[in-house]
Amino acid sequence: MRRASRNSSRTIVSKPNPGNRTNKPTASAVAIKALIVPAKTTSTTARLVVWTLARWIPVAPTTAGTIPATVTLPGGQLSGTFIYANNGSATSAVVSAQLGATVTATVTTGAAGGLVINEVDYDNVGTGDPDEFIELYNGTGAAMSLMNLALVLVNGNGNNEYLRVPLSGSIPANGYVVITNANLMIQGATRVTPSGWMAGDNVQNGAPDGVVLINTATGAIIDRLSYEGSITNATITGITGTVNLVEMAATPVVDSNTANGAMCRLPNGSDSNNASVDWAFCSVPTPGGQNMP
């Protein structure tokens, strides 16, 4: 999802990945950079250093997330990275970098954003918009049922739904579901290929269009996105009245048919309920995997 003090002898500096914020929900995975500065440099001989993170980088509360057991620094290298995976069980978590009893920095991460529309690739380089996809992400620490849920695509020319994708089964903790064709290479995720879904030209790319995740039993709106403009009065079958697909402020981000990429939530899974903040253009589409800039 966009501080650090120094000790005169040794310091481990922990800081969030660019984009992490301490005042709103963030992604389920946060990259922390650890910088080890020796008190004295008496030799330039390269040596391999393995830091045991469970000792030096505690997580509070301990059940809020996980970190790897160790991080390895190649000889001569003073920095390394590791991933803190937030499981969503706490409203906030603190990861503290420390050496001995001296805490030198902390990074606070909020709970993940729940079940969200996480990445949308509706426009592609080449004829026919090949390999479009829409990705859902469960940013919590527990599996979530998809029973009675459906992904609805809305055409901004008339504001009516033009495609509905019923969902079933469940989505694992920190897992993904990718709605796409049968051939697109995806990472470890559940693939859903709707009946009649073609190799391309499935997802509207006019101005505007939108997509919304709904509960068909209750009429609840789980998540929504209006792209290339604002759809504020969509007609969704089974829901009384019209539906606003804009979360607070419309995103200015658009997909591209001249450069590889996709619309994505950055940091991965982040949901502040403000589309103008949550969405970005990712130059590397990652269907079924964590969003990357």
N, C-alpha and C positions, 0 to 999 in steps of 0.2 A: 503495500500500500504504500508520503514524501518526506550529543553534546558531550562535552567531554572535558574532563579536567585532567591535569597532568601532575604526576608525582615526580619529585626530583630524583628519585632513584629508579623506580620501575613503574610503568603504567600499562594497563590494558585498557584500551579505549573501545567502548561498545557504542555503536551508533546505528540508527535504523537505515534501512534501504531508502534511497531518495523517494519521496512521496509519502512516507509514513507520517502520520499525524498523531499527536497524543490527545487530541480533543474530540475524536470521533471514531466510530468503528473502523477497523482496518482489516487487512486480509488475514487468512489463516496461516500464511507463511511470511516471516519477516527475516530478511537477510541481515545478520549482524557482523560487522567487521571488527576483528580483534587485532590491535597493534601492540606488539611487545617491544619495549625499548629497554635494552640492558643498561644498568647503571654505569658500567665501564666496558669499553670494547678493547680487549687485550689481544684479540686474534681475529683474523679474517677467514680462518679455516671454516669451510662450509660443514655444518652439522645438521642432522635431521632432528627437529624438535616436535614432540607430541604433547599437546596440552590436554589434560583430562577435564572436559568441560563441566562434568558433574561437580567437580571440586571448585573450579574457579568462576563458573557462571551459573549461579543458582536461579531458579524460577520460583516466583511467589505469586499466587499459591502454587504449590508443587504439582497440583493436578490440573493446572490451567493449560499446560502445553508441554511439549517435549523438545529436547535438543539432542544432537548426536552425542555419543559417549566421548568421542575425542575429535580433535582437529589437528591435522598434521601440517607443520610448516617445513617446506623444503629447505635445505641448507642455504644459508645466506639470505633467506627471506624473512622480513620482519612483520608480515601481515598475512592474515588468512581469513576466511569467511566460514560461517556455518548458518544453518537454517533453524530458526525457532518456529515450530509448528503449533499455532494456537488452535486448540480443539473446541473453542466456543463454550466451554463449561463455566467460565467466569466472565463477569461483565468487564473486567480488566485484568491485566497481568503485568508484572514487572520483571524484566530480565536485567539482572545487575552484573556488570563486569567488575571483578575484584581480584586483587592479589593479596592473599592472606586475609586479614581482617579489614583491609582498606578498600572501601567501595569508591570507585573512581567515576562511574557513570551509570545511568539507568535509562532504559527505554521502556515506555509503557505502550502496550498494544491493547486495543479494544476487542470485544467479541466479534466474531465473524458475522457477515451479513445475512446468514440464513440461506434459503433457496432463492437463487437469483438467475436472471438471464445474464450470462457472463461474457459472452463473445458472439458477435454477429458478423458474418462475412457474406454480404449480399451483392457485392459488386467485385468483379475479378477481371484481371487482364486476359484478353482473348475473347473469341467469339462465343456468345451464349452463356456467359457467366458460369464457367465450369466450377464444380466443387463448392457450391455455396454451403454454408452450414450455420446452425444456431446452437450454441452451447449453454447448457444449464449447469449450475455449480451449487453443491451443498456445502456451505462454509461452516457447518456446525460439527460438533464432535460425536454425532450419532446419526445412524441411518434415518432417512426420511421416506415415508410412503408417498408414492406418486398416484395412489388410487384417487380417482375422480378429478385428477388434474389434466389440463389440456393447454397446449400452446396454440394461440390464435394469432394469425397473421392478418393485418388490416391494411387495406388499400386506401391511401389518402385521397384518392379520386372517388369521393362518395362516402368515405369513412366507414366502409362496411368490411366485415371479415371475408376473406377470399380463400382461406385455408385453415383447417383445424386439425391439430395433431393430438389425438388422445394418448395419454401416457398411462403406464401401468407398472406394477412391480415397485421397486424402491431404488433410491440412490444412496450409496454408502456415505459415511462420514468423509468429508473433504473429497467427495467423488464428483464425477461428471457424467452428463448425458449429452450426446451429440446428435442432433437431428440433421441428417445429411443423406447423400446417396450411398449406394452399397460399396463404392470403390474408394472413396476418400480415405487416405491413411490417417488414422486417429491414434492417440496415445491410449493408455489403459482406461478406457471409458466404455459406457454402454452406448451402442449405436442404435438409433431409431430411424428407419427409413420408411416414411409414410407411403401408403399405396398411391401410385401414380407419380411419385417424386422422380423427376428426371435427372439426367446428368448435370443439367444447368437450367437457368431461367425459371427457377421456382419462387424465388423471393423477390418481391417488388423492390425496385430501386428508383422510384419516382420521388417527387418532392411535394409533400412528405409521405412517409409510410410508417408502419409501426408493427410491434409485436407485443403480446401480452400473455402472461401466464395466469390462468384462472382456475378456481375450484368450481367445477360444474355442479356440484351438489349444493354448495352454499352461495355461489355467486361472488365469492370473495376474490379480490384481485391480489395475486401473490407478488407479481412484479410486472413491470411494463417499460416500454421504450418507444419513443417517437423519434425517428431519425430523418434528417434532411428537412427539418421543419417541425411544426407542432400540430399534432392531432389531439384536439381537446374534447371532441364529441363523437367518439367511435360508437357504432352500434354493434353490440356483441350478443349473439343469440343466447337466450337464457338469462340475460342480465337486464334488469329493469332500468330504464333510462339510458343515458349515454355514459361513456367511460372516457376520462381524460388520460391519455397515454403519456403525458408530460409529468415527470417528477420534479416539482418545484420550478425548475427552469430548463428549457430545452437544451440539449447538447449541441454545440456548434460542429462537433466532429462528424465527418462523413467518411464512408468507405471510398475506395479508389478503383477505377478501371484502367489506370495507367501505371500504378505501382502496387507491388504485392503488399498485402496487409489485411487488417480486419478492425472493426470497432471492438473495443474490449474495455472491461472494467480494470482500471489501474489505481491502486494496487489490486491484485487478483482478488475478486470476490467482494471488493469494497462497496458498501451501499450506504451513503449518507442521505439517501432520498433526495438528492439534488443531481439530476442528470448532467448538468453543466460542469460539475466537479468530478463525478464518478467515471465518466467515459473518456477514452483517449483513442488515438489511432496507433495500433501495434503493427510494426513493419514485418513482424514474423507471426503469422497465424499459428495458434497452438490448439487445434481441436482436441479436446480431451486432456489438456494439460494446463499448467499454470501460465497465466498471461504474462508476457514479457514485452517491454517497450519496443 
